[in-house]
Amino acid sequence: MGQALGCVQVDQSTVAVKESFGKFDEILQPGCHFLPWCIGKQIAGYLSLRVQQLDVRCETKTKDNVFVNVVASVQYRALADKASDAFYRLSNTREQIQSYVFDVIRASVPKMNLDDVFEQKNEIAKAVEDELEKAMSMYGYEIVQTLIVDIEPDEHVKRAMNEINAGKFHIFLFHSARMRVAANEKAEAEKILQIKRAEGDAESKYLAGLGIARQRQAIVDGLRDSVLAFSENVPGTSAKDVMDMVLVTQYFDTMKEIGASSKSSSVFIPHGPGAVKDIAAQIRDGQLQARML
């Protein structure tokens, strides 16, 4: 009814393309406009300025010969100041965008292995966006954002990858179990080694003690035989006299060795003539006690 009276309403976020006798006249902004159709004025069409989204699914092959479906999501909108270009220069905007997406993806993905495609999907999206921005700007469209939202390998490839990952997981579990067993065996071996080392140390100390005891016993037996032989060969001497003489001789031999050695420490003991008797008594008492033990 309004159009019959020459009035046209343009909604918000939309522009209308006005023609005069089939020729572009102007772009009508949102609001109410007078359109005298009787003198050849008419609305050729409407153009939305809202952001639109196009999802493009592209099948291609990677460098390692794996077929994948790459899903790109392109967000775009018409520019108000280039609305005439957007309306007249493209007959099908979505198909045009889809063609450029196919071209860029099929030029980029075949240069990458499958793992690289997953890792570099942002770089692929940036390449698609740059190419679209350069191509669509001349047609009055702005590319708002481009995203690679999904990468789907062939079903057989996905099944094989899952089997490989499962095998790696089983190998990891087996390796972990082997490591635990090896750690337990190592700990047990160290425990046995420490026990054997302690037993060997105890046995060594026991044998050393036996050696010292036998050495002392041999010294006592030798002194006893010397005393008995001296008493038999020298009449009138007692065993005590012989023992005192032996101890005094050993005493002076020890003092001589201490004085002759350059690396010996100083030893301070009673060494006067009156102290010899006390030293002999002390040594004799110690030997007797050792013999009793």
HUDAQUI-V919276 format. One line per field, one symbol per residue. ss: DSSP state (~ for helix, > for strand, _ for the rest). psi: psi as a letter, one per 30 degrees, with the letter a starting at -180 (. if undefined). burial: # if it has 9 or more other C-alpha atoms within 8 Angstrom, else .. Layout:
ss = ???
psi = ???
burial = ???
//
This chain:
ss = ______>>>>___>>>>>>>__>>>>>>__>>>>__~~~_>>>>>>>>___>>>>>>>>>>_____>>>>>>>>>>>>_~~~~~~~~~____~~~~~~~~~~~~~~~~~~~__~~~~~~_~~~~~~~~~~~~~~~~~~~_>>>>>>>>>>>>>_~~~~~~~~~~~~~~~~~~~~~~~~~~~~~~~~~~~~~~~~~~~~~~~~~~~~~~~~~~~~~~~~~~~~~~~~~~~~~~~_____~~~~~~~~~~~~~~~~~~~~~~____________~~~~~~~~~~~~~~~~~~~~_
psi = eeeefgkkkklkgklkjkljhfkkelkklkakkkjjffggkljfllkkglklkkkkjkklkleghkkljkjkjkkllkkefheeeeeefkejeeeeeeeeeeeeeffeefflleeeeefhfeeeeeeeeeeeeeefefggkkjekkkjfkjjlkeeeeeeeeeeeeeeeeeeeeeeeeeeeeeeeeeeeeeeeeeeeeeeeeeeeeeeeeeeeeeeeeeeeeeeeeeeeeeefjkfkleeeeeeeeeeeeeeeeeeeeefkfgklkkjlkgleffeeeeeeeeeeeeeeeee.
burial = .....###.#...#######......##.#..#.##...####..####.#....#.#.####..##############..######..#......##.###.###.###.###..#...#..######.###..##.######.###..#.##..##.........................................................##..#......##.##.......#..###..##.........#................###..#..#...#...#..
//
